[in-house]
Amino acid sequence: MIYLTDRDQFEAAKLHRYKSLGEKVVVVGVKDLPAMSATEVRRRIAAGEDWQSLMHPATIDYFREIDGPARFEGAGADDSGGEDDE
């Protein structure tokens, strides 16, 4: 199964191509959501700012299910992903 978004014409072209190949395709409706980098989403979560308005409701549900917000809240602006050298 292939998941695509309804974001733009490129996604529409991929949808057409995959369907022509007989693939099962699910289109996730995100065209009404703002285009935002993952870095900005992580920054907002860490800062305690609104992040839910940037995600599809199913993504929010899954993220909460895996306790995602707690992984970022209070983490500050450091987005390096590395560990401290001590």
C-alpha positions as CSV (number, residue, x, y, z in Angstrom):
1,M,0.0,0.0,0.0
2,I,1.3,3.5,-0.9
3,Y,0.4,6.6,1.0
4,L,0.4,10.0,-0.7
5,T,-0.9,13.4,0.2
6,D,-3.2,15.8,-1.7
7,R,-0.6,18.6,-1.3
8,D,0.2,19.4,-4.9
9,Q,0.4,18.5,-8.6
10,F,3.4,16.3,-8.1
11,E,1.5,14.1,-5.6
12,A,-1.4,14.0,-8.1
13,A,1.0,12.8,-10.8
14,K,2.4,10.1,-8.5
15,L,-1.2,9.0,-7.7
16,H,-2.0,8.6,-11.4
17,R,1.2,6.7,-12.0
18,Y,0.8,4.3,-9.0
19,K,-2.8,3.6,-9.9
20,S,-1.8,2.9,-13.5
21,L,0.5,0.2,-12.1
22,G,-2.3,-1.4,-10.2
23,E,-1.0,-0.3,-6.8
24,K,-3.4,0.4,-3.9
25,V,-3.0,4.0,-3.0
26,V,-4.4,5.9,0.0
27,V,-4.5,9.7,-0.2
28,V,-4.2,11.6,3.0
29,G,-5.9,15.0,3.0
30,V,-3.4,17.6,4.1
31,K,-3.9,20.4,1.5
32,D,-5.6,22.5,4.1
33,L,-2.7,22.2,6.6
34,P,0.2,24.7,6.4
35,A,3.4,23.5,4.8
36,M,5.9,23.3,7.7
37,S,9.2,21.7,8.3
38,A,9.6,18.9,10.9
39,T,12.2,21.1,12.6
40,E,9.6,23.8,13.2
41,V,7.1,21.2,14.5
42,R,9.7,19.9,16.9
43,R,10.6,23.4,18.0
44,R,6.9,24.2,18.7
45,I,6.4,21.0,20.7
46,A,9.6,21.7,22.8
47,A,8.5,25.3,23.4
48,G,4.9,24.3,24.4
49,E,3.5,26.2,21.4
50,D,0.6,25.0,19.2
51,W,1.7,22.1,17.0
52,Q,-1.6,20.2,16.6
53,S,-2.8,22.7,13.9
54,L,0.2,21.5,11.7
55,M,-0.8,17.8,11.6
56,H,-3.5,15.6,10.3
57,P,-5.8,14.4,13.1
58,A,-4.7,10.7,12.6
59,T,-1.0,11.8,13.0
60,I,-1.8,13.7,16.2
61,D,-3.6,10.6,17.6
62,Y,-0.6,8.3,16.8
63,F,1.9,10.8,18.1
64,R,0.1,11.0,21.4
65,E,-0.3,7.2,21.5
66,I,3.5,6.8,21.4
67,D,3.9,9.6,23.9
68,G,5.7,11.7,21.3
69,P,5.0,15.1,22.8
70,A,6.8,14.2,26.0
71,R,9.9,13.4,24.0
72,F,10.2,17.0,22.9
73,E,8.5,19.1,25.6
74,G,11.1,21.0,27.5
75,A,13.9,19.9,25.2
76,G,14.8,23.5,24.3
77,A,15.7,24.7,20.8
78,D,18.6,22.2,20.3
79,D,17.6,20.1,17.4
80,S,21.0,18.5,16.8
81,G,19.9,15.0,17.7
82,G,23.3,14.2,19.1
83,E,24.3,13.3,22.7
84,D,26.3,15.4,25.0
85,D,30.0,14.7,25.2
86,E,31.0,14.1,28.9
